[in-house]
Amino acid sequence: MSIADPSPPRRVSYEVPLLDALRESIADLRIMTYSGQGRANKFGISGWHLPTNQHFQFGDLRVELPSATVVVETESAGGVGNLVKYWPLLQEGILTKPLVLFHVYMLGSSGDYIAHRTLWSFLLERMTEDLMARGIVRPDQWDAELATYPKGGSTADVATSFRRLVLEAIGERHRQIDRSPV
């Protein structure tokens, strides 16, 4: 910001190109995706009595399949809130199909968010133990996977992993679609 231009710097969304690549990776499957902050993409926790505008966003990208819900959470600033918010939802035991969480961190270097990613793994272990004690078993009723991609770099590996998760959720683990140009 300069004296001549008092407007604040424009926010850069690093998530949009990633989300576009993820949508493109499953476009041939003709699956409906959901995103955004609207009511259709939020969930509340019973007993918490939160107003609707304080409910949790159901992922930066969500795929609803007959067999599972696949949720993508993207991080360009670290944090574990986008993992832990699903813990009370899963504890309620009200989900009618498996929940698959795909948590993606954008990294500026191999050491970026290493504490957050380590904490993510620690929380995943605690969630798994707690939920298993309640009869909510991973990976049968829920699962979570962490992926990373370089800032400004290719999202191809992440898109491939996302596509694999979606195909597994559909139940077509061995389906290979030729995506090469004709």
C-alpha positions in Angstrom: 0.0 0.0 0.0 1.4 3.4 -0.9 0.4 6.9 0.1 -1.0 7.4 -3.4 -3.1 4.2 -3.2 -4.7 3.9 0.2 -6.6 0.7 -0.7 -5.4 -2.5 1.1 -3.5 -5.1 -0.9 -5.8 -7.6 -2.7 -6.2 -11.0 -1.1 -4.7 -13.8 -3.1 -6.7 -17.1 -3.1 -4.4 -20.0 -3.4 -7.2 -22.4 -2.9 -9.2 -21.6 -6.1 -6.7 -23.1 -8.6 -6.4 -26.2 -6.4 -10.2 -26.6 -6.2 -10.5 -26.1 -9.9 -8.0 -28.8 -10.5 -9.8 -31.2 -8.2 -13.1 -30.5 -9.9 -11.5 -31.1 -13.3 -10.0 -34.4 -12.1 -13.6 -35.9 -11.6 -15.4 -33.9 -14.3 -15.8 -37.0 -16.5 -17.6 -38.8 -13.7 -20.4 -36.2 -13.8 -20.6 -35.9 -10.1 -22.2 -32.9 -8.4 -19.9 -30.9 -6.1 -20.7 -28.4 -3.4 -18.6 -25.6 -2.0 -18.9 -22.2 -0.3 -20.3 -20.7 2.9 -24.0 -21.1 2.1 -26.4 -23.1 4.3 -26.3 -26.0 1.9 -22.7 -26.5 2.7 -22.7 -26.2 6.5 -23.3 -28.5 9.5 -24.1 -27.9 13.1 -23.5 -30.0 16.2 -26.6 -30.9 18.1 -26.6 -29.6 21.6 -24.2 -26.8 20.9 -27.0 -24.4 20.1 -25.0 -22.4 17.6 -26.8 -19.9 15.3 -26.8 -21.1 11.7 -24.3 -18.4 10.7 -21.8 -20.0 13.2 -22.2 -23.6 11.8 -19.1 -25.3 10.3 -18.4 -25.2 6.6 -18.7 -28.7 5.2 -15.4 -28.5 3.4 -14.0 -26.2 0.7 -15.2 -28.9 -1.7 -17.7 -31.6 -1.0 -18.8 -34.6 -3.1 -22.0 -36.3 -2.1 -22.2 -39.9 -3.4 -24.8 -42.6 -2.6 -22.0 -44.5 -0.9 -20.0 -41.8 0.9 -19.4 -38.1 1.4 -15.9 -36.9 0.3 -14.8 -33.6 1.8 -11.8 -31.5 0.8 -10.3 -29.1 3.2 -7.5 -26.8 1.9 -4.9 -25.0 3.9 -2.6 -22.2 2.8 -2.1 -20.9 6.4 -1.8 -24.0 8.5 -4.1 -25.1 11.3 -5.9 -28.3 12.4 -9.4 -26.8 12.9 -10.5 -28.3 9.6 -9.8 -31.8 10.9 -11.0 -31.5 14.5 -14.4 -29.9 13.6 -15.5 -33.3 12.2 -14.8 -35.1 15.5 -18.0 -34.0 17.3 -20.0 -34.6 14.1 -18.7 -38.2 13.9 -19.2 -38.7 17.6 -22.9 -38.0 17.2 -23.1 -41.1 15.1 -25.8 -39.6 12.9 -24.1 -39.9 9.5 -25.8 -42.4 7.3 -22.8 -43.1 5.1 -19.0 -42.9 5.4 -17.2 -39.6 5.6 -13.9 -39.3 3.8 -11.8 -36.2 4.6 -9.0 -35.1 2.2 -7.0 -32.4 3.9 -4.6 -30.6 1.6 -1.8 -28.2 2.7 0.0 -25.9 0.3 3.7 -25.7 1.1 6.3 -23.0 0.4 9.0 -25.4 1.5 9.3 -29.0 2.8 9.3 -27.6 6.4 6.2 -25.5 6.0 3.6 -26.2 8.6 5.5 -29.2 9.8 4.2 -28.6 13.4 0.6 -28.3 12.0 1.0 -31.5 9.9 2.5 -33.4 12.8 -0.3 -32.2 15.1 -2.8 -33.2 12.3 -1.5 -36.8 12.5 -1.6 -36.7 16.3 -5.2 -35.5 16.3 -6.1 -38.1 13.7 -4.7 -40.9 16.0 -6.7 -39.5 19.0 -9.9 -39.2 16.9 -9.5 -42.7 15.7 -9.0 -44.1 19.2 -12.0 -42.1 20.6 -14.3 -42.9 17.8 -13.4 -46.6 17.7 -14.2 -46.8 21.5 -17.7 -45.4 20.5 -18.1 -48.0 17.7 -17.3 -45.6 14.9 -14.6 -47.4 13.0 -12.0 -46.1 10.6 -11.8 -46.7 7.6 -15.3 -48.3 7.4 -17.3 -45.3 8.7 -14.9 -42.5 8.2 -11.4 -41.9 7.0 -8.9 -39.0 6.6 -5.9 -38.4 4.4 -3.4 -35.6 4.3 -1.7 -34.4 1.1 0.6 -31.5 0.2 1.5 -29.6 -2.9 4.1 -26.9 -3.6 3.1 -23.2 -3.6 3.0 -22.2 -7.2 3.6 -25.7 -8.3 1.7 -28.5 -9.9 -1.5 -29.8 -8.2 -1.5 -32.9 -10.4 -0.5 -35.4 -7.7 -3.2 -34.0 -5.3 -5.8 -34.2 -8.1 -4.8 -37.8 -8.8 -5.1 -38.7 -5.1 -8.5 -36.9 -4.9 -9.8 -38.8 -7.9 -8.6 -42.1 -6.4 -10.5 -41.3 -3.2 -13.7 -40.5 -5.1 -13.4 -43.6 -7.2 -12.8 -45.7 -4.0 -15.9 -44.1 -2.4 -17.9 -45.0 -5.5 -16.7 -48.5 -5.2 -14.8 -48.6 -8.4 -11.3 -49.1 -7.1 -10.1 -50.9 -10.2 -11.8 -48.6 -12.7 -9.2 -47.1 -15.0 -10.5 -44.3 -17.2 -8.3 -43.3 -20.2 -7.9 -39.6 -19.8 -5.3 -39.2 -22.6 -6.1 -36.9 -25.5 -7.7 -38.6 -28.5 
